[in-house]
Amino acid sequence: MPRITIVRPFKFVEITDVHPRLYGPGEQDVSERCAEVAIQEGWAVPLAVAGRPSQDAGAAPLSSSAPAPRSPRSKPTTAARKRA
């Protein structure tokens, strides 16, 4: 099991589980899939071999995280529907 540093709380459901597990900030041992998703989504950063967060792991501070992209299929506003 990989060990990651969780920076934001999140819930993750393993294929074999029925209920989601809540992971809080700090170092935790998680499954391979959970670690992969948590790192990709920005909820966690990988640990270096020495057990400390790696400086080159690409972990950006939470305040500089890019916002999630908006869906290109957003609903038209009421005014736009009236004009159509």
C-alpha positions in Angstrom: 0.0 0.0 0.0 1.4 3.4 -0.9 1.7 6.1 1.7 0.5 9.6 0.8 0.1 12.9 2.5 -3.6 14.0 2.3 -4.0 17.8 2.1 -7.8 18.0 1.8 -10.4 15.6 3.3 -12.1 13.4 0.7 -14.3 10.2 0.5 -13.3 7.3 -1.6 -15.1 4.0 -2.3 -13.1 0.9 -3.1 -14.6 -1.6 -5.5 -14.9 -4.1 -2.6 -16.4 -1.7 -0.1 -20.1 -0.8 0.3 -19.6 2.6 2.1 -17.2 5.4 1.3 -14.2 5.9 3.6 -13.4 9.4 4.8 -9.7 10.3 4.6 -8.6 13.3 6.6 -5.4 15.4 6.4 -2.1 13.8 7.3 -0.1 10.7 6.2 -2.0 7.6 5.4 -1.6 4.2 3.9 -4.1 3.8 1.1 -4.7 1.4 -1.9 -3.0 1.9 -5.2 -6.2 3.2 -6.9 -7.0 5.5 -4.0 -3.5 7.0 -4.1 -3.7 7.5 -7.9 -7.0 9.3 -7.8 -6.2 11.4 -4.7 -3.0 12.7 -6.3 -4.6 13.3 -9.7 -7.5 15.3 -8.1 -5.1 17.3 -5.8 -6.4 15.9 -2.6 -3.0 14.4 -1.7 0.7 14.4 -2.5 3.1 11.4 -2.7 5.7 10.9 -0.1 9.4 10.7 -0.8 11.3 7.6 0.0 12.5 9.1 3.3 8.9 9.6 4.4 8.8 13.3 3.9 6.8 15.1 1.2 8.9 15.5 -1.9 9.7 19.1 -3.0 9.6 18.1 -6.6 6.3 16.1 -6.3 4.4 18.9 -8.0 2.5 19.7 -4.9 1.2 23.3 -5.2 -0.3 25.2 -2.3 -4.1 24.9 -2.1 -4.5 28.7 -2.8 -2.8 28.4 -6.2 -4.7 25.4 -7.3 -6.4 25.9 -10.7 -10.2 25.9 -10.6 -12.0 23.0 -12.2 -12.9 23.6 -15.9 -16.5 24.5 -16.5 -18.6 22.2 -18.7 -19.0 23.4 -22.3 -22.7 22.3 -22.1 -23.9 24.8 -19.6 -27.6 25.6 -19.7 -28.8 28.8 -21.4 -30.1 31.6 -19.2 -33.8 32.4 -19.1 -33.2 35.5 -21.1 -31.4 33.5 -23.8 -34.3 31.0 -24.0 -36.8 33.9 -24.4 -34.8 35.3 -27.3 -34.7 32.0 -29.1 
